[in-house]
Amino acid sequence: MTDTVSNRAISATVPEHDHGVSFGEAFKVWLRVSALSFGGPAGQIAVMHRIIVDEKKWIGEHRFLHALNYCMLLPGPEAQQLAIYIGWLMHRTRGGLMAGILFVLPGFLSIMALSYIYAAFGNVTVVEGLFFGLKAAVLAVVVQAVFRIGGRALKNNLMIGIAASAFIAIFIFQAPFPLIILVAGIIGFFGGRTGSPLFKVGGGHKAGSGPILRDEDSLLGEATPAHARPNVAWSLKISAVLSALWIIPVLALWICLGPDNVFTHIATFFSKMAVVTFGGAYAVLSYVAQQAVGHYGWLKPGEMLDGLGMAETTPGPLIQVVQFVGFMGAYRDPGSLSPMTAATFAAILTTWVTYIPCFLWIFLGAPFIEKLRGNAALAGALSAITAAVVGVILNLAIWFALHTLFGQVWSWNVGGLKFDIPVLTSIVLPSLALSVAAGLAIFRFKASVITTLLVCAALGIAWKLAVG
């Protein structure tokens, strides 16, 4: 213990040195990272590790993983938050802003373009075929996510029980996703405090393999930069600015347009999502689909799959699918605006309230992350939340399967409980065939997600053209 304290003290007194990376060079690197960030958080983090740690040697392995562990404790897309964190370490606040914005920008522009095409030409045979194929592939990708996260999180019977309980809560009782996450987090927090080994499991992404770059051998070095040390005044100032940028537009819409306006609904709903998106995009998408389709009527069930197909085939966080949800919500309820104008504004608004909190979490908490290292209670909470997420994603997979493989789905109410039951005679055989093929490609032949999506999209187009 004494040696650890001494080492930290020595590290804190090591003179800072110029890491030699200019802001302009960093811009090019983060632009490259963002352009290659396909395949969900695991793939995005692997790309970031390869470029930032292995190739550029900006920071060492230990610092990279420590930052990643902190980001995994936060709501929101951990890969984007990790980019903010590293950008901030290297080039202060403007570096964090640059890295975080660039990480989102390519996906935002791509999904905006695809949304325009979808809204304007969605009934064209080629476009119908494109999304027909993507839906089948997305179903296989979501099933893969269940196995991938489940294999990492469900290491004992307790975690399996938490996952099963989460599935029952959302599938049978339609429990809100935030409530499931809250209950799981509380169970894990107090379980972790007891020191029970049952709560010492949980997630993480493998950063990479091969020789490990030590922090002291990186360009940043092992010392903590002066701007990265706790400063309460700076934290309060940056938090106030970011909170205002987040909350004031929401309040302005509420006051000017009223609580029942579509833009107010979008701003408030996705602001809530920004606070409870633990466990990644797949976990929260179940709740988004539940609300966007069932409650607000912004989308039809199949369209949620179309949006996820867009997010899967474009760079950036998968949670960017919410941009498409907001776009279509306002497109169908534009008020006094033209549909495309309203949809464009809604897409920007959705993206704004989704990502502004990510900058807030990093800039507020990053200087204090040393206090989180080795905290058993927080580790337990993360483990339980990750287990609950498996159950939620399983619900999402079933929901997607019902609306991808069957043309008709009935809502069956029994004792106040609502079930979606497929009409077996309405099974869509081409969708089933494509889904099975996508599953074989991913599970049997280890094809990449992006390859599977592109091939299924091409097959979907070919099928629709063939049948006219």
C-alpha positions as CSV (number, residue, x, y, z in Angstrom):
1,M,0.0,0.0,0.0
2,T,2.8,2.4,0.9
3,D,4.6,1.6,-2.3
4,T,1.5,2.4,-4.3
5,V,1.0,5.7,-2.6
6,S,4.7,6.5,-3.1
7,N,4.5,5.6,-6.8
8,R,1.5,7.9,-7.3
9,A,3.2,10.7,-5.5
10,I,6.3,10.3,-7.6
11,S,4.2,10.1,-10.8
12,A,2.4,13.3,-9.9
13,T,5.7,15.1,-9.5
14,V,7.2,14.0,-12.7
15,P,7.7,17.1,-14.9
16,E,5.4,17.3,-17.8
17,H,6.8,17.1,-21.2
18,D,5.6,18.1,-24.6
19,H,4.1,15.0,-26.3
20,G,4.8,16.6,-29.7
21,V,1.4,15.9,-31.2
22,S,0.0,19.0,-32.8
23,F,-3.6,19.8,-32.8
24,G,-3.7,19.6,-36.6
25,E,-2.1,16.2,-36.6
26,A,-4.6,15.0,-33.9
27,F,-7.4,16.2,-36.1
28,K,-6.3,14.0,-39.0
29,V,-5.9,11.0,-36.7
30,W,-9.3,11.4,-35.1
31,L,-10.8,11.8,-38.5
32,R,-9.2,8.5,-39.5
33,V,-10.5,6.8,-36.4
34,S,-14.0,8.0,-37.0
35,A,-14.0,6.9,-40.6
36,L,-13.0,3.4,-39.7
37,S,-15.3,3.0,-36.7
38,F,-17.6,0.3,-37.9
39,G,-18.9,-2.8,-36.2
40,G,-20.2,-1.7,-32.8
41,P,-18.2,-0.7,-29.7
42,A,-15.9,-3.7,-29.6
43,G,-14.8,-3.0,-33.2
44,Q,-14.6,0.8,-32.6
45,I,-12.5,0.4,-29.5
46,A,-10.2,-2.1,-31.3
47,V,-9.7,0.5,-34.1
48,M,-8.9,3.2,-31.6
49,H,-6.5,1.0,-29.7
50,R,-4.7,0.0,-32.9
51,I,-4.2,3.6,-34.0
52,I,-3.8,5.5,-30.8
53,V,-1.8,3.0,-28.7
54,D,-0.1,0.6,-31.2
55,E,0.6,2.8,-34.1
56,K,0.8,6.4,-32.8
57,K,1.8,5.5,-29.3
58,W,0.0,8.5,-27.8
59,I,-0.9,6.8,-24.5
60,G,0.1,3.5,-22.9
61,E,-1.9,0.3,-22.5
62,H,-2.7,0.8,-18.8
63,R,-3.9,4.4,-19.2
64,F,-6.1,3.3,-22.2
65,L,-7.7,0.5,-20.3
66,H,-8.2,2.6,-17.2
67,A,-10.0,5.3,-19.3
68,L,-12.1,2.6,-21.0
69,N,-13.2,1.1,-17.6
70,Y,-14.4,4.5,-16.5
71,C,-16.3,5.1,-19.7
72,M,-18.0,1.7,-19.3
73,L,-19.4,2.9,-16.0
74,L,-21.2,5.8,-17.7
75,P,-24.4,5.9,-19.7
76,G,-23.9,6.5,-23.4
77,P,-21.7,5.0,-26.1
78,E,-18.4,4.1,-24.4
79,A,-16.3,4.2,-27.6
80,Q,-17.3,7.9,-28.3
81,Q,-16.7,8.8,-24.6
82,L,-13.3,7.1,-24.8
83,A,-12.4,9.2,-27.8
84,I,-13.4,12.4,-25.8
85,Y,-11.4,11.2,-22.9
86,I,-8.2,10.6,-24.9
87,G,-8.6,13.8,-26.9
88,W,-9.0,15.7,-23.6
89,L,-5.9,14.1,-22.2
90,M,-3.8,15.0,-25.2
91,H,-5.2,18.5,-26.1
92,R,-7.3,19.7,-23.2
93,T,-11.0,20.7,-23.6
94,R,-10.7,21.5,-27.3
95,G,-9.1,18.2,-27.9
96,G,-11.9,16.3,-26.2
97,L,-14.5,18.3,-28.2
98,M,-12.7,17.6,-31.5
99,A,-12.4,13.9,-30.9
100,G,-16.0,13.5,-29.7
101,I,-17.5,15.5,-32.5
102,L,-15.5,13.8,-35.2
103,F,-16.4,10.4,-33.9
104,V,-20.1,11.1,-34.4
105,L,-20.0,13.3,-37.6
106,P,-19.5,10.7,-40.3
107,G,-22.3,8.6,-39.0
108,F,-24.6,11.6,-38.6
109,L,-24.0,12.7,-42.2
110,S,-24.4,9.2,-43.6
111,I,-27.6,8.5,-41.7
112,M,-29.0,11.9,-42.6
113,A,-28.4,11.1,-46.3
114,L,-30.0,7.6,-46.0
115,S,-32.9,9.1,-44.1
116,Y,-33.6,11.5,-46.9
117,I,-33.5,8.6,-49.4
118,Y,-35.7,6.4,-47.2
119,A,-38.4,9.1,-46.7
120,A,-38.4,10.2,-50.3
121,F,-37.9,6.9,-52.2
122,G,-38.8,4.2,-49.6
123,N,-41.3,2.6,-52.0
124,V,-38.8,2.2,-54.8
125,T,-38.0,-1.4,-55.5
126,V,-34.2,-1.0,-55.0
127,V,-34.6,0.8,-51.7
128,E,-37.2,-1.7,-50.5
129,G,-34.8,-4.5,-51.4
130,L,-31.9,-2.8,-49.7
131,F,-33.7,-2.6,-46.4
132,F,-35.4,-6.0,-46.8
133,G,-31.9,-7.6,-46.9
134,L,-30.6,-5.4,-44.0
135,K,-33.4,-6.4,-41.7
136,A,-32.6,-10.1,-42.0
137,A,-28.9,-9.4,-41.4
138,V,-29.6,-7.2,-38.4
139,L,-31.6,-9.9,-36.8
140,A,-28.5,-12.2,-36.9
141,V,-26.3,-9.4,-35.6
142,V,-28.6,-8.8,-32.6
143,V,-28.6,-12.5,-31.8
144,Q,-24.8,-12.5,-32.0
145,A,-24.8,-9.6,-29.4
146,V,-26.9,-11.8,-27.0
147,F,-24.3,-14.5,-27.2
148,R,-21.3,-12.2,-27.1
149,I,-22.4,-10.1,-24.1
150,G,-23.9,-13.1,-22.4
151,G,-20.7,-15.1,-22.7
152,R,-18.8,-12.2,-21.0
153,A,-21.4,-11.3,-18.3
154,L,-23.1,-14.5,-17.2
155,K,-20.3,-16.2,-15.3
156,N,-22.4,-17.7,-12.5
157,N,-26.0,-18.6,-11.6
158,L,-26.6,-15.3,-9.9
159,M,-25.9,-13.3,-13.1
160,I,-27.9,-15.7,-15.1
161,G,-30.8,-15.1,-12.7
162,I,-30.5,-11.3,-13.0
163,A,-30.5,-11.7,-16.8
164,A,-33.6,-14.0,-16.7
165,S,-35.4,-11.6,-14.4
166,A,-34.7,-8.6,-16.6
167,F,-36.0,-10.5,-19.6
168,I,-39.2,-11.5,-17.8
169,A,-39.7,-8.0,-16.5
170,I,-39.5,-6.4,-20.0
171,F,-41.0,-9.2,-22.1
172,I,-44.0,-10.1,-19.9
173,F,-44.5,-7.1,-17.6
174,Q,-43.3,-4.4,-20.0
175,A,-41.2,-2.9,-17.2
176,P,-39.4,0.3,-18.3
177,F,-35.8,-0.1,-19.2
178,P,-34.6,2.6,-16.8
179,L,-36.3,0.8,-13.9
180,I,-34.6,-2.5,-14.8
181,I,-31.2,-0.9,-15.0
182,L,-31.8,0.9,-11.7
183,V,-32.8,-2.2,-9.8
184,A,-29.9,-4.2,-11.3
185,G,-27.5,-1.5,-10.4
186,I,-28.7,-1.3,-6.8
187,I,-28.4,-5.1,-6.4
188,G,-24.9,-5.1,-7.8
189,F,-23.8,-2.1,-5.8
190,F,-24.7,-3.6,-2.4
191,G,-23.6,-7.1,-3.5
192,G,-20.3,-5.7,-4.5
193,R,-19.9,-4.0,-1.1
194,T,-20.2,-7.3,0.6
195,G,-17.1,-8.5,-1.3
196,S,-18.9,-11.5,-2.7
197,P,-17.0,-13.1,-5.6
198,L,-20.4,-13.5,-7.5
199,F,-20.2,-9.8,-8.3
200,K,-16.6,-9.7,-9.4
201,V,-17.5,-10.7,-13.0
202,G,-18.4,-8.4,-15.8
203,G,-17.6,-6.8,-19.0
204,G,-14.8,-5.2,-20.7
205,H,-13.5,-5.1,-24.3
206,K,-10.2,-6.6,-25.2
207,A,-8.1,-3.8,-26.2
208,G,-5.7,-5.8,-28.3
209,S,-2.9,-8.4,-28.3
210,G,0.8,-8.4,-28.8
211,P,3.5,-6.3,-27.0
212,I,2.1,-4.0,-24.3
213,L,3.1,-0.3,-24.6
214,R,4.0,0.9,-21.1
215,D,2.6,4.3,-20.0
216,E,6.1,5.7,-19.5
217,D,7.1,4.7,-23.0
218,S,4.2,6.6,-24.6
219,L,4.3,10.1,-26.0
220,L,2.1,11.4,-23.1
221,G,4.3,9.6,-20.5
222,E,3.1,8.3,-17.2
223,A,2.6,11.6,-15.4
224,T,-0.8,13.2,-15.1
225,P,-1.0,16.4,-17.2
226,A,-1.7,19.5,-15.2
227,H,-5.0,20.1,-16.9
228,A,-6.1,16.5,-16.1
229,R,-5.7,16.9,-12.3
230,P,-8.9,17.5,-10.2
231,N,-9.9,21.1,-10.3
232,V,-13.3,21.8,-8.8
233,A,-13.6,25.3,-10.2
234,W,-13.0,24.1,-13.8
235,S,-15.3,21.1,-13.3
236,L,-18.2,23.3,-12.1
237,K,-17.6,25.8,-14.9
238,I,-17.6,23.2,-17.7
239,S,-20.5,21.3,-16.2
240,A,-22.6,24.5,-16.0
241,V,-21.9,25.3,-19.7
242,L,-22.6,21.8,-21.0
243,S,-25.7,21.4,-18.8
244,A,-27.0,24.7,-20.1
245,L,-26.4,23.6,-23.7
246,W,-28.3,20.4,-23.0
247,I,-31.2,21.6,-20.9
248,I,-32.0,25.1,-22.2
249,P,-33.1,23.9,-25.7
250,V,-35.3,21.3,-24.1
251,L,-36.9,23.9,-21.8
252,A,-37.3,26.4,-24.7
253,L,-39.2,23.8,-26.8
254,W,-41.4,22.9,-23.8
255,I,-42.2,26.6,-23.2
256,C,-42.6,27.7,-26.8
257,L,-44.3,24.7,-28.4
258,G,-45.9,23.0,-25.4
259,P,-45.5,19.6,-23.9
260,D,-47.4,17.7,-26.6
261,N,-45.4,18.9,-29.6
262,V,-43.4,16.3,-31.4
263,F,-40.2,18.3,-31.0
264,T,-40.7,18.5,-27.3
265,H,-41.4,14.8,-27.1
266,I,-38.2,14.1,-29.0
267,A,-36.1,16.4,-26.9
268,T,-37.4,15.0,-23.5
269,F,-37.5,11.4,-24.5
270,F,-33.9,11.2,-25.9
271,S,-32.6,13.4,-23.0
272,K,-33.9,10.6,-20.7
273,M,-32.2,8.0,-22.9
274,A,-28.9,9.8,-22.5
275,V,-29.1,9.2,-18.8
276,V,-30.0,5.5,-18.8
277,T,-28.1,4.1,-21.8
278,F,-26.0,1.7,-19.8
279,G,-25.0,-1.5,-21.6
280,G,-24.7,-0.1,-25.1
281,A,-27.1,0.6,-28.0
282,Y,-28.6,-2.9,-28.2
283,A,-29.9,-2.7,-24.6
284,V,-31.6,0.7,-24.9
285,L,-32.9,0.0,-28.4
286,S,-35.5,-2.4,-26.9
287,Y,-36.9,0.5,-24.9
288,V,-36.6,3.0,-27.8
289,A,-38.5,0.6,-30.1
290,Q,-41.1,0.0,-27.4
291,Q,-41.7,3.8,-27.0
292,A,-41.2,5.0,-30.5
293,V,-43.4,2.4,-32.1
294,G,-45.9,1.6,-29.4
295,H,-46.3,4.8,-27.5
296,Y,-45.5,7.7,-29.8
297,G,-46.2,6.1,-33.1
298,W,-43.1,7.6,-34.7
299,L,-42.2,4.4,-36.6
300,K,-43.7,1.1,-37.8
301,P,-42.1,-2.0,-36.3
302,G,-40.1,-2.9,-39.5
303,E,-38.8,0.7,-39.8
304,M,-36.9,0.4,-36.5
305,L,-35.0,-2.5,-38.1
306,D,-34.3,-0.3,-41.2
307,G,-32.8,2.4,-38.9
308,L,-30.6,-0.1,-37.1
309,G,-29.5,-1.4,-40.5
310,M,-28.4,2.2,-41.4
311,A,-26.5,2.5,-38.1
312,E,-24.8,-0.9,-38.6
313,T,-23.5,0.0,-42.1
314,T,-22.3,3.5,-41.3
315,P,-19.3,4.6,-39.1
316,G,-19.9,5.8,-35.6
317,P,-21.9,4.6,-32.5
318,L,-24.8,2.3,-33.1
319,I,-26.9,4.6,-30.9
320,Q,-26.9,6.9,-33.8
321,V,-30.0,5.0,-34.9
322,V,-32.0,7.4,-32.7
323,Q,-31.3,10.1,-35.3
324,F,-33.4,8.1,-37.8
325,V,-36.1,7.6,-35.1
326,G,-36.4,11.4,-34.5
327,F,-36.2,12.1,-38.2
328,M,-39.2,9.9,-39.1
329,G,-41.1,11.0,-36.0
330,A,-41.1,14.7,-37.2
331,Y,-41.4,13.7,-40.8
332,R,-44.8,12.2,-40.0
333,D,-45.9,15.1,-37.7
334,P,-44.2,18.2,-39.2
335,G,-46.7,20.7,-37.9
336,S,-46.5,24.0,-39.8
337,L,-43.1,23.0,-41.4
338,S,-42.5,21.0,-44.5
339,P,-41.9,17.3,-43.7
340,M,-38.3,17.3,-44.7
341,T,-37.5,20.5,-42.9
342,A,-39.1,19.2,-39.7
343,A,-37.3,15.9,-40.0
344,T,-34.0,17.5,-40.5
345,F,-34.4,19.7,-37.4
346,A,-35.6,16.6,-35.4
347,A,-32.5,14.6,-36.5
348,I,-30.2,17.4,-35.4
349,L,-32.1,17.9,-32.1
350,T,-32.0,14.1,-31.4
351,T,-28.3,14.0,-32.0
352,W,-27.7,17.1,-29.8
353,V,-29.5,15.8,-26.7
354,T,-28.0,12.3,-27.1
355,Y,-24.4,13.4,-27.2
356,I,-24.0,16.6,-25.2
357,P,-24.3,14.6,-22.0
358,C,-21.4,12.4,-23.1
359,F,-19.1,15.4,-23.0
360,L,-20.6,16.4,-19.7
361,W,-19.8,13.0,-18.1
362,I,-16.2,13.0,-19.3
363,F,-15.3,16.6,-18.6
364,L,-16.9,16.4,-15.1
365,G,-15.7,13.1,-14.0
366,A,-12.5,12.3,-15.8
367,P,-10.2,14.3,-13.4
368,F,-11.6,12.3,-10.5
369,I,-11.4,8.8,-12.0
370,E,-8.6,7.6,-9.7
371,K,-11.2,7.5,-6.9
372,L,-13.2,4.9,-9.0
373,R,-10.3,2.5,-9.5
374,G,-10.8,-0.7,-7.6
375,N,-14.1,0.3,-6.1
376,A,-15.8,-3.0,-5.4
377,A,-19.4,-1.5,-5.1
378,L,-19.2,0.2,-8.5
379,A,-17.7,-2.9,-10.1
380,G,-20.5,-5.0,-8.7
381,A,-23.1,-2.5,-10.0
382,L,-21.5,-2.7,-13.5
383,S,-21.5,-6.5,-13.4
384,A,-25.2,-6.7,-12.5
385,I,-26.2,-4.1,-15.1
386,T,-24.3,-5.9,-17.8
387,A,-26.1,-9.2,-16.8
388,A,-29.5,-7.4,-16.9
389,V,-28.6,-6.0,-20.4
390,V,-28.3,-9.6,-21.7
391,G,-32.0,-10.2,-20.8
392,V,-33.0,-6.9,-22.4
393,I,-31.2,-7.6,-25.6
394,L,-32.8,-11.1,-25.8
395,N,-36.1,-9.3,-25.7
396,L,-35.0,-7.1,-28.5
397,A,-33.9,-10.1,-30.6
398,I,-37.3,-11.7,-30.1
399,W,-39.1,-8.4,-31.0
400,F,-37.0,-8.1,-34.2
401,A,-37.6,-11.7,-35.1
402,L,-41.3,-11.4,-34.8
403,H,-41.4,-8.3,-37.1
404,T,-38.8,-9.6,-39.6
405,L,-39.9,-13.1,-40.1
406,F,-43.7,-12.7,-40.0
407,G,-46.0,-10.5,-41.9
408,Q,-48.6,-10.4,-39.1
409,V,-48.2,-10.1,-35.4
410,W,-51.2,-10.1,-33.0
411,S,-51.2,-8.3,-29.6
412,W,-52.7,-10.7,-27.1
413,N,-53.8,-9.4,-23.7
414,V,-54.1,-11.8,-20.8
415,G,-54.8,-10.6,-17.3
416,G,-53.5,-7.2,-18.1
417,L,-50.3,-8.6,-19.6
418,K,-49.6,-8.0,-23.3
419,F,-47.9,-10.5,-25.6
420,D,-47.0,-10.3,-29.2
421,I,-48.0,-13.5,-31.0
422,P,-46.9,-14.2,-34.6
423,V,-49.5,-15.5,-37.1
424,L,-47.6,-18.6,-38.2
425,T,-49.2,-18.7,-41.7
426,S,-47.8,-15.2,-42.4
427,I,-44.1,-16.3,-42.2
428,V,-42.0,-14.5,-44.8
429,L,-39.8,-17.3,-46.2
430,P,-37.3,-15.1,-48.1
431,S,-36.6,-13.2,-44.8
432,L,-36.2,-16.5,-43.0
433,A,-33.8,-17.7,-45.6
434,L,-31.7,-14.5,-45.5
435,S,-31.7,-14.5,-41.7
436,V,-30.5,-18.1,-41.6
437,A,-27.8,-17.4,-44.1
438,A,-26.7,-14.3,-42.2
439,G,-26.6,-16.4,-39.0
440,L,-24.5,-19.0,-40.7
441,A,-22.1,-16.4,-42.0
442,I,-21.6,-14.8,-38.6
443,F,-21.6,-17.8,-36.4
444,R,-20.2,-20.6,-38.6
445,F,-17.9,-18.8,-41.0
446,K,-17.0,-15.9,-38.7
447,A,-17.8,-13.3,-41.4
448,S,-17.5,-9.7,-40.3
449,V,-20.7,-7.8,-39.5
450,I,-20.2,-5.2,-42.3
451,T,-19.6,-8.0,-44.9
452,T,-22.7,-9.8,-43.8
453,L,-24.8,-6.7,-44.0
454,L,-23.6,-5.7,-47.4
455,V,-24.1,-9.2,-48.9
456,C,-27.6,-9.5,-47.4
457,A,-28.5,-6.0,-48.7
458,A,-27.3,-7.0,-52.2
459,L,-29.4,-10.2,-52.0
460,G,-32.4,-8.3,-50.8
461,I,-32.2,-6.0,-53.8
462,A,-31.8,-8.9,-56.2
463,W,-34.8,-10.6,-54.6
464,K,-37.1,-7.5,-54.9
465,L,-36.0,-6.9,-58.5
466,A,-36.7,-10.5,-59.4
467,V,-40.2,-10.6,-58.0
468,G,-40.9,-7.1,-59.3
